Amino acid sequence: MVSRRQFFGRGAALALGAGLVSKAGAASLPEAPQMDSAAMQPPLVPPNGRPYRPVVTLNGWTLPWRMKDGWKEFHLVAEPVRREIAPGMVANLWGYNGQSPGPTIECVEGDKVRIFVTNRLPEHTTIHWHGILLPSGMDGVGGLTQPQIPVGKTFVYEFEMTKSGTFMYHPHADEMVQMAMGMMGFLVVHPKNPKAVRGYAEVDRDFVFLINAYDIEPGSATPKINTMLDFNLWTWNSRAFPGIDPLVVRKGDRVRIRFGNLTMTNHPIHLHGYDFTVAGTDGGWVPKTARWPEVTTDVAVGQMRAIEFVADAPGDWAFHCHKSHHTMNAMGHDVPTTIGVDFREVAKRIERLVPGYMAMGDRGMADMGEMEMELPPNTLPMMTGRGPFGPIEMGGMFTVVKVREGLAADDYRDPGWYAHPPGTVAWEWKGDAGKGALAEPPRASAAPSPASASGQGASPPLELQVRKPGAHRHH
């Protein structure tokens, strides 16, 4: 008979075999809580174990645990889920415990962690603990460090958290499919002795989210898993604006925002109204002497970042990826540019055949921000969301950091739009009072050529010789 110590000491994730577990054995598994709401849940104050300030998961939640014989036990269930990307669109994804991404796992440096993983997917899976230092057999790479978790089975991962930091979890089994379907989650390890960790600072608000992306055809609900770059839904925690919750902050708070990138490209994350420092990376906390101020930080594929700033400027501050296509939804990538083309006569003729036809794009795309066009079912507009001054003309990876005075310490409720003090909003210039109509603004004249400026006359026209390339093959 194999003892429990020998059983867990074999260095691999352990199959419990759901079909073979007795009622008593099944009862020994920790609960696997479910979440069906896409709203950001309040921070989970630790009920036992070492104390810490909990994080807040953007449009997500933290997984509860139980303490048993000195081990902090969690239970993840890998399963198909339905996730609201934004109001008006629901996607068929894969995730954990009812959500994509799965719930955030929080623990403390030095904790002994036991994580049960039950597979309710239609195929095998594993979990890799991205960035965690642990025994090789617990690393979660199917076929290399452990057997795959078969359908209907439960495996156990056991390891001790040896360092604090910002980490992720995701499959290392049929990875292209499972990650494209939304299987991922955040893992935060708090320091046991914060004052002893070089580069770490206590904060008042600590937000986390994962950067992910999907290719879902208009009118459908399931991602195309073979897409490499042409995604049409760029999301944070599987949510697109205006479905991404705001980050609500009290004026004067020290704020940390942690994010990890599990898409197929890099993302320059930009915050308006503030500069910040990158306080943490994949490898750990950055000493203060090694930091520099930024307003945008690039996070590459598979990387994590933690940025920090003091919220000393009240207002509604945009927070987004600075790749312009990543702040739009359901984009078509083969649409020609027609700016400056006069469609009026053609549009009249087409409208006789197709009532309600509209020509679009000849003046840019801004009109789409307020058009009420009929869309296929379960499809988001390309640009959407409204603010206090009209359409915001954003989608995808965009939200707002709302800094307010007078909030309670753990109040994350949306305070509504910022009330700007009088005289602090940009306004239309209509000329000086009593001076009549606004004159045409002066413009610089075309710069003269060097020859004409010296009185030597205009330069002779250049004679261009064009050589057409021949046919090229094998490109």
Residue pairs with C-beta under 8 A, 6 or more apart in sequence:
7 14
8 14
8 156
8 158
10 137
11 135
11 136
11 137
11 138
12 137
12 138
12 145
12 146
12 147
13 117
13 126
13 137
13 138
13 140
13 146
13 147
13 149
13 155
13 156
13 157
14 155
14 156
15 147
15 149
15 150
15 153
15 154
15 155
16 25
16 29
16 116
16 153
16 154
16 155
16 156
17 153
17 154
18 26
18 118
18 152
18 153
18 154
19 152
19 153
21 29
21 154
29 75
29 116
29 154
30 65
30 66
30 68
30 73
30 74
30 75
30 116
31 64
31 66
31 75
32 75
32 76
32 77
32 97
32 116
32 118
33 63
33 64
33 97
33 103
34 77
34 97
34 98
35 41
35 60
35 61
35 97
35 98
35 99
35 103
36 98
36 99
38 59
38 83
38 84
38 239
38 243
39 59
39 245
40 56
40 57
40 58
40 59
40 60
40 245
40 412
41 57
41 60
41 61
41 62
42 56
42 410
42 412
43 53
43 54
43 55
43 56
43 62
43 410
44 54
44 61
44 62
44 64
44 106
45 54
46 52
46 54
46 106
48 67
49 67
49 72
49 107
49 108
49 111
50 108
50 110
50 111
50 190
50 192
52 106
52 108
52 190
53 190
53 202
53 203
53 206
54 62
54 106
54 206
55 62
55 104
55 106
55 188
55 206
55 207
55 208
55 258
56 205
56 206
56 207
56 208
56 412
57 103
57 104
57 186
57 207
57 208
57 209
57 237
58 207
58 208
58 209
58 236
58 237
58 239
58 244
58 245
58 247
58 399
59 209
59 236
59 237
59 238
59 239
59 243
59 244
59 245
60 99
60 101
60 103
60 104
60 186
60 208
60 209
60 237
61 99
61 103
61 104
62 103
62 104
62 105
62 106
63 74
63 76
63 97
63 102
63 103
63 104
63 105
63 106
65 72
65 73
65 74
65 107
66 72
66 73
67 73
68 114
70 112
71 112
71 113
71 114
71 158
72 107
72 111
72 112
72 113
72 114
73 114
73 115
73 116
74 105
74 113
74 114
74 115
74 116
75 115
75 116
75 117
75 118
76 96
76 97
76 102
76 103
76 115
76 116
76 117
76 118
76 127
76 185
77 96
77 97
77 117
77 118
77 120
78 94
78 95
78 96
78 117
78 118
78 119
78 120
78 121
78 125
78 127
78 149
78 171
78 183
79 94
79 95
79 96
79 97
79 98
79 120
79 121
80 92
80 93
80 94
80 120
80 121
80 122
81 93
81 94
81 95
81 98
81 99
81 100
81 182
82 90
82 91
82 92
82 93
83 90
83 91
83 93
83 95
83 99
83 100
83 182
83 238
84 90
84 91
84 239
84 243
85 91
85 214
85 233
85 235
85 238
85 239
85 240
85 243
85 380
86 239
86 240
86 241
86 242
86 243
86 329
86 380
86 384
87 242
87 243
88 378
88 379
88 380
89 378
89 379
89 380
90 221
90 378
91 182
91 214
91 216
91 221
91 222
91 223
91 233
91 238
92 221
92 222
92 223
93 100
93 181
93 182
93 214
93 223
93 238
94 100
94 121
94 178
94 181
94 182
94 183
95 101
95 102
95 182
95 183
95 238
96 102
96 103
96 183
96 185
97 103
100 181
100 182
100 183
100 184
100 238
101 182
101 184
101 185
101 186
101 210
101 212
101 237
101 238
102 169
102 183
102 184
102 185
103 185
104 185
104 186
104 187
104 188
104 208
105 115
105 169
105 185
105 186
105 187
105 188
106 187
106 188
106 189
106 190
107 113
107 161
107 188
107 189
107 190
108 161
108 164
108 189
108 190
108 191
108 192
109 161
109 162
109 163
109 164
109 189
109 190
109 191
109 192
110 160
110 161
110 162
110 192
111 160
111 161
111 189
112 158
112 159
112 160
113 157
113 158
113 159
113 160
113 161
114 156
114 157
114 158
115 127
115 156
115 157
115 158
116 154
116 155
116 156
117 125
117 127
117 149
117 154
117 155
117 156
117 157
118 153
118 154
119 125
119 149
119 150
119 151
119 152
119 153
119 154
119 155
120 151
120 152
121 151
121 178
122 151
123 151
123 174
124 142
124 148
124 149
124 150
124 151
124 173
124 174
125 142
125 148
125 149
125 171
125 173
125 174
125 178
125 183
126 140
126 141
126 142
126 146
126 148
126 149
126 155
126 171
126 172
126 173
127 140
127 157
127 169
127 170
127 171
127 172
128 139
128 140
128 141
128 169
128 170
128 171
128 172
129 138
129 139
129 140
129 157
129 159
129 167
129 169
129 187
130 167
130 168
130 169
130 170
130 187
130 260
130 302
131 165
131 166
131 167
131 168
131 187
131 282
131 304
132 159
132 161
132 167
132 187
132 189
133 162
133 163
134 159
134 160
134 162
135 159
136 145
137 145
137 146
138 145
138 146
138 157
138 158
138 159
139 145
139 146
140 146
140 157
140 171
140 172
141 172
142 148
142 149
142 172
142 173
146 155
148 173
149 155
149 173
161 189
163 189
163 284
164 189
164 190
164 191
164 192
164 197
164 200
164 284
164 285
165 189
165 280
165 282
165 283
165 284
165 285
166 186
166 188
166 208
166 258
166 260
166 280
166 282
166 304
166 305
166 306
167 186
167 187
167 188
167 189
167 260
167 304
168 184
168 185
168 186
168 187
168 210
168 260
168 262
168 304
169 184
169 185
169 186
169 187
170 178
170 179
170 183
170 184
170 185
170 262
171 178
171 179
171 183
176 225
176 226
177 225
179 262
180 214
180 223
180 224
180 225
180 227
181 223
181 225
182 212
182 214
182 223
182 238
184 210
184 212
184 262
185 210
186 208
186 209
186 210
186 258
186 260
188 208
188 258
191 197
191 200
194 200
194 201
194 202
197 285
198 285
198 287
199 279
199 280
199 284
199 285
199 286
199 287
199 288
199 290
200 279
200 285
201 254
201 279
201 308
202 254
203 253
203 254
203 255
203 256
203 308
204 250
204 253
204 254
204 255
204 409
205 247
205 249
205 250
205 253
205 254
205 255
205 256
206 255
206 256
206 258
207 247
207 255
207 256
207 257
207 258
208 257
208 258
208 259
209 236
209 237
209 258
209 259
210 236
210 237
210 259
210 260
210 261
210 262
211 235
211 236
211 259
211 260
211 261
211 262
211 263
211 267
211 299
211 321
211 397
212 235
212 236
212 237
212 238
212 262
212 263
213 231
213 233
213 234
213 235
213 263
213 264
214 223
214 231
214 232
214 233
214 235
214 238
215 223
215 224
215 227
215 230
215 231
215 232
215 233
216 222
216 223
216 224
216 232
216 233
217 224
218 330
218 375
218 376
218 379
219 376
219 377
219 378
219 379
220 378
221 378
228 264
229 264
229 265
230 333
231 263
231 264
232 329
232 330
232 331
232 332
233 240
233 329
233 330
233 380
233 396
234 240
234 263
234 321
234 325
234 326
234 327
234 328
234 329
234 396
234 397
235 244
235 396
235 397
236 244
236 259
236 397
236 399
237 244
239 245
240 329
240 380
240 395
240 396
240 397
241 327
241 384
241 385
241 392
241 394
241 395
241 396
241 397
241 398
241 399
242 384
242 385
242 386
242 392
244 397
244 398
244 399
245 399
245 414
246 399
246 400
246 401
246 402
246 414
247 255
247 257
247 319
247 399
247 400
247 401
247 402
248 402
248 404
248 407
248 411
248 412
248 413
248 414
248 415
249 255
249 311
249 401
249 402
249 403
249 404
249 407
250 311
250 403
250 404
250 405
250 406
250 407
250 408
250 409
250 411
251 311
251 312
251 314
251 403
251 404
251 405
251 406
251 407
252 310
252 311
252 312
253 310
253 311
254 308
254 309
254 310
254 311
255 308
255 309
255 310
255 311
256 279
256 306
256 307
256 308
257 306
257 307
257 308
258 280
258 304
258 305
258 306
259 269
259 299
259 304
259 305
260 299
260 303
260 304
260 305
261 267
261 299
261 300
261 301
261 302
261 303
261 304
262 301
262 302
263 301
264 301
265 301
265 323
266 298
266 299
266 300
266 301
267 298
267 299
267 321
267 323
267 326
267 397
268 296
268 297
268 298
268 321
268 322
268 323
269 296
269 297
269 298
269 299
269 305
269 307
269 319
269 320
269 321
269 322
270 295
270 296
270 318
270 319
270 320
270 321
270 322
271 295
271 296
271 307
271 309
271 317
271 318
271 319
271 401
272 295
272 317
272 318
272 319
272 401
273 313
273 315
273 317
273 401
273 403
274 295
274 309
274 311
274 313
274 317
275 293
275 294
275 295
275 309
276 293
276 294
276 295
276 297
276 307
276 308
276 309
277 286
277 291
277 292
277 293
277 294
277 307
277 308
277 309
278 286
278 291
278 294
278 297
278 305
278 306
278 307
279 285
279 286
279 291
279 306
279 307
279 308
280 286
280 304
280 305
280 306
281 303
281 304
281 305
281 306
282 302
282 303
282 304
285 306
294 307
296 322
297 305
297 307
299 305
311 401
311 403
313 403
314 403
314 404
314 405
314 418
315 403
315 418
315 420
316 387
316 400
316 401
316 402
316 417
316 418
317 400
317 401
317 402
317 403
318 398
318 400
318 401
319 398
319 399
319 400
319 401
320 326
320 327
320 394
320 397
320 398
320 399
321 327
321 396
321 397
321 398
325 331
326 396
326 397
327 394
327 395
327 396
327 397
327 398
328 382
328 383
328 394
328 395
328 396
329 380
329 381
329 382
329 383
329 384
329 395
329 396
330 379
330 380
330 381
330 382
330 395
331 382
335 361
337 361
338 361
338 362
339 361
339 362
339 363
339 364
340 362
341 362
342 362
343 359
343 362
344 359
346 359
347 357
347 358
347 359
350 357
351 357
358 373
360 367
360 368
365 382
365 383
366 393
368 381
368 382
368 383
368 393
369 383
369 384
369 391
369 392
369 393
370 390
370 391
371 381
373 381
375 381
380 395
381 395
382 395
383 391
383 393
383 394
383 395
384 391
384 392
384 394
384 395
385 391
385 392
385 393
385 394
385 395
385 398
386 392
387 417
388 417
392 398
402 414
402 415
402 418
404 415
404 418
407 415
429 438
430 438
431 437
431 438
431 439
449 458
449 459
450 459
451 457
451 458
451 459
452 458
452 459
